[in-house]
Amino acid sequence: MKVLVVDDNQMNLDLFCHMLSMLDDADPLPMGTAAEALAWCAYRTPDLVVVDYMMPGMDGLEFLRRFRLLPGKREVPVVMVTADTELKVRHEALRLSANDFLTKPVNSIEFNVRIGNLLALRRAQRQLAARADSLAEAVSKATAAVVAREHEAIHRLSRAAEFRDSDTGSHLQRMAAYARVIAAGLGLSVAECDLLAEAAPMHDIGKVGIPDAILLKQGALDPDERAVIQRHPQIGADILAGSESPLLQAGAVIAISHHERYDGGGYPHGLAGVAIPLFGRIVAVADVFDALTTARPYKPAWPLARALDYLRAEKGRHFDPLCVDALLAELPELLAIQQSVVLPQAGAASVA
């Protein structure tokens, strides 16, 4: 273990290094000035420091004060060498967090016992820190694995709802990517953008509770059938409600609010403006944009220009104007998303 010895007297340095050589696993490093020792410590951390108080220029107390200010040096044991009569010096050294003292002239037996005990303490300290790091890494890996499984389960459940609606997971990927673009354009943090992108695919999870006869009907829905299908936001929110997972909580908010309209004409609660949760307002734009620009069994894909004109026309009515503007501001990124995540039955939307 590296023991830094700081003393301006060469005879003392030689004596201390000789006594250290008698200890197992002690590697002495002599330094003739406190300034030299501090410069070395700026980039390295010794296991223990033995420093003399009486030195020209920077004395032992000043060295100790500056040493403790260096990163990672608060836990390193420091032994100060003083004379019997220097009681005030010892008190000040204790205030500066010295760990022990050696009295001049230094007795070799006392030196070996004190230094040996502190090195054993330092060794145990390092082992404990290594163990703590290992446990923290293990916990981090286990937590990441749990989160990954949670995300996989949610994604698969979300795809199950989409497949019932004659779609595939490609819609979920694109819609989530569009939602992230909008969120970033609105100035949301990276963590918020990540959460939204992970939760957005749960928007239609409530469709698992809608009968196939209504969900897969090719023609127009009658009023009773429309009332049934409009229950899917509440069904989705009920499925996801009550979880302690931030991801599922965000999914519940999106499920219940993504069919609300900015003008208050949406469902299930007829919320308007900023009373609609922001994640719901964002997903409303992303979901409709993808639905317009990709082919579905009941319609061909709209040209990109037509879809963008529709979004502009619905600003302040169906959609939050700020969300639409955030999407329109990133057209190259939208095209990149369309080209990278494509439905099997249709290519990316073309520009008219």
BELZI-V517426 format. One record per residue. N is the residue number from 1. NEAR is the number of other ideal C-beta (glycine too) atoms within 12 Angstrom. Layout:
N:NEAR, N:NEAR
This chain:
1:30, 2:27, 3:37, 4:40, 5:43, 6:46, 7:38, 8:28, 9:22, 10:16, 11:16, 12:29, 13:30, 14:17, 15:27, 16:39, 17:27, 18:20, 19:28, 20:36, 21:21, 22:19, 23:29, 24:14, 25:20, 26:31, 27:19, 28:32, 29:27, 30:33, 31:35, 32:25, 33:26, 34:34, 35:22, 36:24, 37:38, 38:30, 39:19, 40:26, 41:32, 42:18, 43:12, 44:20, 45:26, 46:38, 47:35, 48:42, 49:49, 50:48, 51:51, 52:44, 53:38, 54:25, 55:29, 56:16, 57:17, 58:27, 59:29, 60:41, 61:31, 62:27, 63:41, 64:43, 65:24, 66:25, 67:41, 68:27, 69:17, 70:25, 71:14, 72:18, 73:30, 74:17, 75:25, 76:34, 77:39, 78:43, 79:43, 80:43, 81:43, 82:33, 83:20, 84:14, 85:12, 86:23, 87:15, 88:14, 89:29, 90:26, 91:15, 92:22, 93:34, 94:19, 95:15, 96:27, 97:22, 98:33, 99:30, 100:29, 101:34, 102:39, 103:23, 104:24, 105:17, 106:32, 107:16, 108:20, 109:13, 110:20, 111:36, 112:24, 113:20, 114:29, 115:43, 116:28, 117:20, 118:34, 119:35, 120:22, 121:23, 122:30, 123:23, 124:18, 125:23, 126:24, 127:15, 128:15, 129:17, 130:14, 131:14, 132:14, 133:14, 134:14, 135:14, 136:14, 137:14, 138:14, 139:14, 140:14, 141:14, 142:14, 143:14, 144:14, 145:14, 146:16, 147:21, 148:16, 149:16, 150:24, 151:27, 152:17, 153:21, 154:35, 155:27, 156:19, 157:29, 158:41, 159:27, 160:25, 161:35, 162:35, 163:22, 164:26, 165:32, 166:22, 167:34, 168:28, 169:24, 170:29, 171:41, 172:39, 173:30, 174:40, 175:46, 176:42, 177:35, 178:49, 179:48, 180:36, 181:38, 182:45, 183:38, 184:26, 185:27, 186:28, 187:13, 188:24, 189:12, 190:13, 191:16, 192:23, 193:29, 194:22, 195:31, 196:42, 197:38, 198:36, 199:44, 200:45, 201:47, 202:53, 203:50, 204:42, 205:41, 206:39, 207:36, 208:27, 209:26, 210:29, 211:19, 212:16, 213:16, 214:25, 215:28, 216:20, 217:21, 218:13, 219:10, 220:11, 221:20, 222:13, 223:10, 224:14, 225:19, 226:18, 227:16, 228:24, 229:32, 230:26, 231:27, 232:34, 233:40, 234:27, 235:28, 236:39, 237:34, 238:21, 239:28, 240:35, 241:20, 242:11, 243:20, 244:11, 245:23, 246:22, 247:34, 248:30, 249:23, 250:39, 251:46, 252:34, 253:34, 254:46, 255:44, 256:37, 257:39, 258:48, 259:36, 260:37, 261:30, 262:33, 263:20, 264:18, 265:19, 266:30, 267:26, 268:26, 269:21, 270:18, 271:28, 272:20, 273:23, 274:17, 275:19, 276:36, 277:30, 278:34, 279:43, 280:45, 281:42, 282:47, 283:48, 284:41, 285:47, 286:45, 287:42, 288:34, 289:44, 290:45, 291:33, 292:35, 293:43, 294:39, 295:27, 296:23, 297:16, 298:17, 299:16, 300:18, 301:27, 302:27, 303:19, 304:29, 305:18, 306:20, 307:34, 308:30, 309:18, 310:24, 311:39, 312:21, 313:15, 314:27, 315:25, 316:22, 317:21, 318:31, 319:38, 320:40, 321:24, 322:25, 323:42, 324:36, 325:22, 326:34, 327:45, 328:29, 329:18, 330:26, 331:25, 332:14, 333:22, 334:37, 335:24, 336:17, 337:33, 338:34, 339:18, 340:15, 341:27, 342:25, 343:29, 344:14, 345:17, 346:27, 347:20, 348:26, 349:31, 350:20, 351:18, 352:13
